[in-house]
Amino acid sequence: MSDDELLTVAEVMARPKLGRSTVYDLIRSRRLPSITIGRCRRIPARALSDYITNEMEAAA
């Protein structure tokens, strides 16, 4: 996964095995940054890896 790659919500759901509503809740709460291109929501791969890293650090 390259840092500049843009992921769909479905791709984000598959990586950490999250549900669709959880991903949208993270986007809505601004804990997972995203952009809208037309009617499509895209999440930068770097944003997902940063979110996972932050959650792991908080849990430690």
Backbone bond lengths (Angstrom), bond angles and torsions (degrees), N, CA, C in turn:
res aa  C-N    CA-C-N  psi(-1)  N-CA   C-N-CA  omega(-1)  CA-C   N-CA-C  phi
1 M - - - 1.453 - - 1.519 108.02 -
2 S 1.323 116.75 121.10 1.459 119.83 178.49 1.522 109.38 -87.14
3 D 1.322 116.46 153.51 1.460 121.95 -176.20 1.517 113.42 -65.10
4 D 1.338 117.39 -27.69 1.460 119.40 -177.62 1.531 112.71 -93.03
5 E 1.320 117.28 4.53 1.459 121.99 179.42 1.533 110.22 -71.40
6 L 1.320 116.53 139.55 1.465 121.86 175.82 1.526 108.37 -104.18
7 L 1.319 116.01 128.12 1.459 122.04 -176.34 1.525 110.96 -104.62
8 T 1.318 116.04 147.54 1.457 120.67 172.65 1.525 108.28 -80.00
9 V 1.309 116.20 167.03 1.469 120.10 177.11 1.530 109.43 -60.87
10 A 1.320 117.81 -40.02 1.463 121.50 179.22 1.532 111.44 -61.84
11 E 1.325 116.90 -39.56 1.467 120.12 178.46 1.524 110.48 -67.65
12 V 1.326 117.05 -38.67 1.465 120.45 177.68 1.525 109.51 -65.57
13 M 1.314 117.55 -39.89 1.459 121.41 178.93 1.524 111.29 -60.56
14 A 1.320 116.78 -39.23 1.460 121.46 -174.44 1.520 113.21 -72.95
15 R 1.317 118.25 -33.62 1.469 120.09 -173.93 1.522 113.08 -67.03
16 P 1.349 119.99 -57.41 1.466 118.34 177.06 1.536 112.54 -95.20
17 K 1.343 116.38 11.77 1.462 122.52 179.09 1.531 112.10 58.66
18 L 1.330 115.82 54.36 1.459 123.03 178.10 1.527 109.79 -103.91
19 G 1.313 116.07 157.12 1.456 121.04 175.40 1.517 111.23 -81.28
20 R 1.314 115.02 161.10 1.460 121.35 -178.99 1.529 111.57 -59.30
21 S 1.321 117.60 -44.36 1.463 120.01 -178.43 1.527 111.16 -66.58
22 T 1.323 117.71 -33.43 1.467 120.71 177.38 1.518 110.65 -64.84
23 V 1.324 116.90 -44.06 1.468 120.78 178.97 1.524 110.10 -61.95
24 Y 1.331 117.23 -46.06 1.463 119.62 179.30 1.527 111.77 -66.50
25 D 1.332 118.42 -33.29 1.471 120.94 175.09 1.527 110.63 -64.30
26 L 1.335 117.27 -40.86 1.466 121.07 177.73 1.528 110.47 -64.48
27 I 1.314 117.07 -39.30 1.469 120.96 177.98 1.525 109.94 -66.81
28 R 1.329 115.78 -46.81 1.467 120.86 -178.16 1.526 112.02 -61.97
29 S 1.344 116.95 -36.95 1.467 120.91 -179.84 1.529 112.25 -83.79
30 R 1.321 116.44 1.80 1.474 124.07 178.84 1.530 113.28 64.85
31 R 1.317 116.89 20.78 1.466 120.29 174.38 1.523 110.79 -83.52
32 L 1.340 115.98 -18.78 1.462 122.16 176.40 1.525 107.23 -128.31
33 P 1.335 117.17 102.40 1.467 120.58 -178.49 1.529 111.98 -62.91
34 S 1.316 115.54 146.54 1.461 120.29 177.54 1.525 109.14 -151.20
35 I 1.320 114.45 167.37 1.458 120.37 175.56 1.525 108.15 -129.33
36 T 1.314 115.53 157.55 1.450 120.79 175.78 1.518 107.94 -113.06
37 I 1.317 115.22 128.06 1.459 122.14 176.90 1.526 105.67 -118.80
38 G 1.320 115.34 107.23 1.460 118.81 -172.75 1.516 108.73 66.00
39 R 1.328 116.69 -118.94 1.459 121.05 176.36 1.521 111.87 -105.30
40 C 1.326 117.25 8.24 1.462 121.76 -175.31 1.523 111.15 -101.48
41 R 1.305 116.56 134.91 1.459 122.81 176.10 1.520 107.57 -94.63
42 R 1.330 116.50 131.25 1.469 121.87 178.90 1.521 109.46 -130.49
43 I 1.329 115.22 141.93 1.458 122.18 -178.84 1.526 107.72 -118.04
44 P 1.326 118.01 123.85 1.472 119.29 177.28 1.530 110.11 -62.54
45 A 1.318 116.32 137.63 1.459 120.89 179.97 1.523 110.81 -57.81
46 R 1.315 117.06 -36.54 1.472 121.51 178.59 1.532 110.23 -61.50
47 A 1.334 117.54 -38.18 1.464 121.36 179.91 1.527 110.47 -64.19
48 L 1.322 117.33 -40.11 1.461 120.41 178.32 1.525 111.10 -66.35
49 S 1.323 117.14 -45.57 1.472 119.01 -179.86 1.529 110.82 -66.69
50 D 1.335 118.67 -36.34 1.467 121.37 176.08 1.529 110.72 -64.32
51 Y 1.329 116.90 -42.22 1.466 120.48 178.81 1.528 110.62 -60.74
52 I 1.325 117.26 -46.37 1.464 121.50 -179.56 1.527 110.31 -62.80
53 T 1.326 117.49 -43.24 1.465 121.81 178.34 1.520 111.01 -60.98
54 N 1.326 116.84 -45.62 1.470 120.70 179.75 1.521 111.81 -63.06
55 E 1.323 117.16 -40.33 1.465 121.07 179.13 1.533 111.15 -66.21
56 M 1.323 116.73 -38.08 1.464 120.48 178.66 1.528 110.80 -67.72
57 E 1.331 116.68 -39.84 1.464 120.14 178.17 1.519 111.07 -66.56
58 A 1.322 117.09 -38.12 1.462 121.12 179.78 1.535 110.93 -68.36
59 A 1.313 116.86 -31.80 1.460 120.84 -179.34 1.518 113.02 -78.31
60 A 1.318 116.34 -18.50 1.481 120.15 -176.51 1.524 111.39 -80.38
